[in-house]
Amino acid sequence: MKARVNWGSGQQHVINEFDMSGGGERKFLDDTDLSLAFAEKMDDKKLFLFVDVEDKPVEMFCNSAVIETTELEPTEIRDALRCILHTIFFHTTLSLVRPKDVDCDFLEITYVQCGLLEFEKEVDEKIDQFTAWVEKHPNRRSQV
C-alpha cells in the first residue's frame, strides 16, 4: 500500500479495520497484517478499512549540557536562570505549545521556550525577584 500512495514527507498512513460485529478497531502494523485480514474476511466478503494520515514521529537529536559552574557573575544569573527554567517548563508542559529556540551566548547553547508570552513574562518576573534579592545581599550565597 505504501508503494501506491505518496503522502507528505512528514506524514505516514495508518490503516485500521473496523469490525462491524464487535464494534472494535484493529490497527494494521504492516502489509502482512493487512493480508491476514483479507484472508480472514474472504468468506464474509466484507472488510471495512479506514486510513488515517498522521504526522510521523519527530526524532529529536540534542546534546545535553552539564553546567559545572558553581558561581556566577551577577550579569550571568539572568541568562542561566532563563535557560534552566524555560528548558524545564518546556519539557514538562502538558499543553500544546509553539517551540521557540533561544541562543544563550553566555553558556554557548541553544534552549527551547514554550513560546507563550504570558508564561515568559511570569518567568521573567520570578527571575527579577531572585536577581533583586541577590543584588541586595551581595555577600550571601544564593541557590535556586
C-alpha positions in Angstrom: 0.0 0.0 0.0 2.8 2.4 0.8 4.2 2.0 -2.7 0.8 3.1 -4.3 0.2 6.3 -2.3 2.5 9.2 -1.7 2.0 11.3 1.5 3.9 14.3 2.5 7.5 13.6 3.7 6.4 14.4 7.3 3.3 12.2 7.1 2.5 8.5 7.2 -0.6 6.5 6.8 -2.2 4.2 9.4 -4.6 1.5 8.2 -7.2 0.2 10.5 -10.0 -2.3 10.3 -13.5 -1.6 11.7 -15.1 -4.8 13.0 -18.9 -4.5 12.4 -19.7 -7.4 14.6 -17.8 -6.3 17.7 -17.5 -2.6 17.1 -13.8 -2.6 17.6 -10.9 -1.3 15.6 -7.7 -3.1 14.8 -4.6 -1.3 13.6 -2.5 -3.0 10.9 1.2 -2.7 11.6 2.4 -3.9 8.1 1.3 -5.4 4.9 1.3 -8.9 6.5 -1.4 -7.8 8.9 -3.5 -6.5 6.0 -3.1 -9.7 4.0 -4.2 -11.8 7.0 -7.2 -9.6 7.4 -8.2 -10.1 3.8 -7.8 -13.9 4.3 -9.9 -13.9 7.5 -12.7 -11.9 5.8 -12.7 -13.8 2.5 -15.9 -15.7 3.3 -17.7 -12.6 4.5 -16.7 -10.6 1.5 -16.8 -7.5 3.8 -13.7 -5.8 5.1 -14.2 -2.3 6.4 -10.9 -0.3 6.3 -10.1 3.2 7.1 -6.9 5.1 6.6 -5.7 7.9 8.8 -2.9 10.2 7.8 -0.8 11.4 10.7 2.4 13.2 11.2 5.5 11.0 11.6 7.1 11.0 15.0 9.9 13.5 15.1 13.2 12.3 16.3 14.9 14.9 18.3 18.7 14.9 18.3 20.0 17.1 21.0 23.1 17.5 23.1 22.9 17.6 26.9 25.0 20.2 28.6 26.2 19.8 32.1 26.9 23.1 33.7 29.6 22.7 36.3 29.8 26.4 37.1 29.1 26.8 40.8 29.5 30.6 40.9 28.0 33.1 38.5 28.7 36.8 38.0 25.6 38.9 38.6 25.4 39.6 34.8 25.2 35.9 34.1 22.5 34.9 36.6 19.6 36.1 34.4 20.7 34.1 31.3 21.4 31.0 33.3 18.1 31.1 35.1 16.2 31.7 31.8 17.9 28.7 30.2 17.3 26.3 33.1 13.7 27.3 33.9 12.5 27.5 30.3 14.1 24.1 29.5 12.4 22.5 32.5 9.0 24.1 31.7 9.1 23.2 28.0 9.8 19.6 28.7 7.2 19.3 31.4 4.3 21.3 29.8 1.1 19.4 29.1 -0.4 21.9 26.7 0.2 22.4 23.0 3.0 25.0 22.5 4.9 26.5 19.7 8.6 25.9 20.5 10.9 28.9 20.3 14.7 28.5 20.0 16.8 30.9 22.0 20.5 31.3 21.8 22.3 31.7 25.1 25.7 33.3 24.3 27.0 33.1 27.9 26.6 29.3 28.0 27.1 28.8 24.3 24.0 26.7 23.9 20.5 27.0 22.4 17.5 26.2 24.6 13.8 26.0 23.9 11.0 28.2 25.3 7.3 27.3 25.2 6.5 30.4 23.1 3.7 31.6 25.4 4.1 35.3 26.1 2.2 35.2 29.4 4.4 32.4 30.6 7.6 34.2 29.6 6.5 37.3 31.5 5.9 35.2 34.6 9.3 33.6 34.4 11.0 37.0 33.9 9.1 38.3 37.0 10.4 35.5 39.1 13.9 35.9 37.8 13.7 39.7 38.5 12.7 38.8 42.1 15.6 36.5 42.5 18.2 38.8 41.0 16.9 41.7 43.1 17.5 39.6 46.2 21.0 38.7 45.0 21.8 42.4 44.5 20.5 43.3 48.0 22.6 40.5 49.5 25.9 40.6 47.6 27.9 38.7 50.2 25.5 35.8 50.6 25.4 32.7 48.6 22.1 32.0 46.9 20.7 28.9 45.5 17.8 28.2 43.1 
